[in-house]
Amino acid sequence: MNILYPMFGMILLSCVVVIVFYLSRLVPVIKNFGNLESARYSDEFRPQLPTSLKNITANYNHIFEQPTLYYATIIYIHLMQHGDITNIILAWSYVALRLMHTIIQFTINNVSLRVIPFILSGLCLIIIIMREFLFFLF
């Protein structure tokens, strides 16, 4: 299996989050069209949103933060031809854990539950990077 497959899985998850984000904004935008100046700055507008839309917005932001390092790392591994089974398992684990994080945030948004896949996905990424660092050294 190619190391780029899990990266595409993360890209697909990001695409789904973007679609949900856009769809969640469609009704409010149509309803308030012509009077959207209060939404000029998101930090001023976000407090006016219902909790469910705040959760979607937060996840939209999250999906474009840490995963950028994931993409760069996976591309590096692919270019260096280091896509061994361990890296592939860790890369897929990262995607699965980010999916769990997204589902939790979109639904119950229990931070105590959400932090578990967040930390574990971060650990997957750190292990991938540290493996590459060790490979670079030796």
C-alpha positions as CSV (number, residue, x, y, z in Angstrom):
1,M,0.0,0.0,0.0
2,N,1.2,3.5,-0.8
3,I,1.7,6.1,2.0
4,L,-0.3,8.6,-0.1
5,Y,-3.5,6.6,0.4
6,P,-3.9,7.7,4.0
7,M,-3.0,11.2,3.0
8,F,-5.9,11.1,0.5
9,G,-8.1,9.8,3.3
10,M,-7.3,13.0,5.3
11,I,-7.9,15.1,2.3
12,L,-11.3,13.5,1.9
13,L,-12.1,14.1,5.6
14,S,-11.2,17.7,5.1
15,C,-13.4,18.0,2.1
16,V,-16.4,16.5,4.0
17,V,-15.7,19.1,6.8
18,V,-15.7,21.9,4.3
19,I,-19.0,20.7,2.7
20,V,-20.6,20.5,6.2
21,F,-19.3,23.9,7.1
22,Y,-20.7,25.4,3.9
23,L,-24.0,23.7,4.2
24,S,-24.3,24.8,7.8
25,R,-23.8,28.4,6.7
26,L,-26.2,28.3,3.7
27,V,-29.5,28.9,5.6
28,P,-28.2,31.8,7.8
29,V,-26.6,33.4,4.7
30,I,-29.7,33.1,2.6
31,K,-31.9,34.3,5.6
32,N,-29.7,37.3,6.3
33,F,-28.6,38.1,2.7
34,G,-28.1,41.8,2.3
35,N,-27.5,42.2,6.0
36,L,-24.3,40.2,6.5
37,E,-22.1,43.0,7.8
38,S,-22.3,41.6,11.3
39,A,-20.3,38.6,10.0
40,R,-17.4,40.7,8.7
41,Y,-15.2,39.5,11.5
42,S,-15.6,35.9,12.7
43,D,-14.6,36.6,16.3
44,E,-17.5,39.1,16.6
45,F,-20.0,36.9,14.7
46,R,-19.2,33.5,16.3
47,P,-20.8,34.3,19.7
48,Q,-24.1,34.8,17.8
49,L,-24.1,31.3,16.4
50,P,-25.9,28.4,17.9
51,T,-23.7,25.8,19.6
52,S,-24.0,23.3,16.8
53,L,-22.6,25.8,14.2
54,K,-19.9,26.9,16.6
55,N,-18.8,23.2,16.8
56,I,-18.7,22.9,13.0
57,T,-16.7,26.2,12.8
58,A,-14.2,25.0,15.4
59,N,-13.7,21.7,13.7
60,Y,-13.3,23.4,10.3
61,N,-10.5,25.4,11.9
62,H,-8.9,22.3,13.5
63,I,-8.9,20.4,10.3
64,F,-6.6,23.0,8.8
65,E,-4.2,23.3,11.7
66,Q,-2.2,20.2,12.7
67,P,-3.0,18.2,9.6
68,T,-0.9,20.6,7.5
69,L,2.2,19.1,9.3
70,Y,0.8,15.6,8.6
71,Y,0.5,16.4,4.8
72,A,4.1,17.7,4.7
73,T,5.4,14.7,6.6
74,I,3.6,12.2,4.4
75,I,4.8,13.9,1.2
76,Y,8.4,13.9,2.6
77,I,8.1,10.1,3.5
78,H,6.8,9.4,0.0
79,L,9.6,11.4,-1.7
80,M,12.2,9.6,0.5
81,Q,10.5,6.3,-0.3
82,H,10.2,5.5,3.4
83,G,6.5,4.4,3.2
84,D,7.0,1.1,5.2
85,I,4.1,-0.7,6.8
86,T,4.7,1.0,10.2
87,N,4.4,4.5,8.7
88,I,1.4,3.4,6.7
89,I,-0.3,2.1,9.8
90,L,0.5,5.2,11.8
91,A,-0.7,7.4,8.9
92,W,-4.0,5.6,8.7
93,S,-4.3,5.7,12.5
94,Y,-3.9,9.4,12.3
95,V,-6.7,9.7,9.8
96,A,-9.0,7.4,11.8
97,L,-8.3,9.3,15.0
98,R,-9.0,12.7,13.3
99,L,-12.2,11.3,12.0
100,M,-13.2,10.3,15.6
101,H,-12.3,13.8,16.7
102,T,-14.5,15.3,14.0
103,I,-17.5,13.0,14.8
104,I,-17.2,13.8,18.5
105,Q,-17.0,17.5,17.8
106,F,-19.9,17.5,15.3
107,T,-22.2,15.6,17.7
108,I,-21.8,15.6,21.5
109,N,-18.7,17.8,21.6
110,N,-17.6,16.3,24.9
111,V,-14.1,17.7,25.3
112,S,-13.0,15.0,27.7
113,L,-13.8,12.4,25.0
114,R,-12.5,14.6,22.1
115,V,-9.1,15.1,23.7
116,I,-8.3,11.4,23.5
117,P,-8.3,11.1,19.7
118,F,-6.7,14.5,19.5
119,I,-3.7,13.4,21.7
120,L,-3.5,10.0,20.1
121,S,-3.5,11.4,16.6
122,G,-0.7,13.9,17.6
123,L,1.3,11.0,19.0
124,C,0.9,9.1,15.7
125,L,2.3,12.1,13.9
126,I,5.2,12.6,16.4
127,I,6.1,8.9,16.1
128,I,6.2,9.2,12.3
129,I,8.4,12.3,12.4
130,M,10.7,10.8,15.1
131,R,11.1,7.6,13.0
132,E,12.1,9.8,10.0
133,F,14.5,11.7,12.2
134,L,16.1,8.5,13.4
135,F,16.4,7.2,9.9
136,F,18.0,10.5,8.9
137,L,20.6,10.2,11.7
138,F,21.5,6.6,11.1
